Amino acid sequence: MTTDLFPTPPTAPRSSLDATRNPLLALPSARALTDLPPASRAALRALLLDLKRESNGRAQKAWATHKAPMAAYWKAVAVYAGHTARLLK
């Protein structure tokens, strides 16, 4: 599924589709984020990038201490924070 935010030609392989690389693009509310004022988008994007960095660090620490479920949790938080931050570019 593609969105009009970042159109991709229909002949592209599935792995090249924008909604495959960032599943948040398929959500109806994704456009609302792009409609925010630039200052609000920048502040929210900075927060999400900080969350991504912090979550990646927690994931690495959890993995190093053999806490795989927590490592997976924090890695997922980091991925979705990154996906959301990319919507705000």
Stockholm file with secondary structure:
# STOCKHOLM 1.0

chainA/1-89         MTTDLFPTPPTAPRSSLDATRNPLLALPSARALTDLPPASRAALRALLLDLKRESNGRAQKAWATHKAPMAAYWKAVAVYAGHTARLLK
#=GR chainA/1-89 SS CCCSSSCCCTTSCGGGCHHHHCGGGGSTTHHHHHTSCHHHHHHHHHHHHHHHHHHHHHHHHHHHTTCHHHHHHHHHHHHHHHHHHHHTC
#=GC SS_cons        CCCSSSCCCTTSCGGGCHHHHCGGGGSTTHHHHHTSCHHHHHHHHHHHHHHHHHHHHHHHHHHHTTCHHHHHHHHHHHHHHHHHHHHTC
//
